[in-house]
Amino acid sequence: MKHTIIICLSLLAFIGCKKDNKEPPSSTITGQIVYQKQPLSVRSGGVELELWQNGYQLTTKIPVYVKDDGSFSAKVFDGNYKLTLLQNNGPWVSSTDSIDIKVNGSAQVDVNVIPYFMVSGVSYQKNGNTITATINIQEVNTDRSLEAVRLYIGQTVLTDQNFNLVNVSKSGAEIADINEPVVLTADIPAALVAKGYSFVRVGIKTQGVAEMIYSLPEELR
């Protein structure tokens, strides 16, 4: 009986080791969130895509998080996948469309969306310890109204609505003509004045949408 127990435990240990030693996925899916072939900038880790693969018994969801420049990547096994938007997550019109992806080593895909608004252009001017941003806004979809335009100042490239040292905003009600440039001015925090540099970024908030569309972060010295 004792020998039987030892043999069983040895078999279990062997099976467990074989399972643990399974090779991790080595193929890669890469891509960008785009509108008319232009990548859209968002809050890093704030926007999620859903990657689905039909398994033998279950359908498994793989969350894919979008970086601040609109790019994303995921390590997967070779096979067939479907990529979808996480509903009511990004600063664009929700869609239930899916993209079929066949992976054999690697695959590249663009996810086309329709944003409500875009930062069509932004310029910064530093005068002493003050930064002024001049922002041009493009309205793409009229289903929702503009809630606010914000200027963020932070100490790293990950400056956004959650990570900033100071921010100023102008509400949509204060913007008489969306086709005219919006000007925002903010004082640089003392901590960043001492360091001699800061990161700046503009965000556009759509009414009723949690995530914002952004400009790419820029470093000012």
Buried (B, 14 or more C-beta within 10 A) or exposed (E): EEEEEEEEEEEEEEEEEEEEEEEEEEBBBEBBBBBEEEBBBBBBEBBBBBBBBEEEEEEEEBEBBBBBBBEBBBEBEEBEBBBBBBEEBBBBBEBEEEBEBEBEEEBEBEBBBEBBBBBEEBEBEEEEEEBBBBBBBBBBEEEBBBBBBBBBBBBEBBBBBEBBBBBBBBEBEEBEEBEEEBEBEBEBBEEBEEEEEBBBBBBBBBEEBEBBBBBBBBEBE
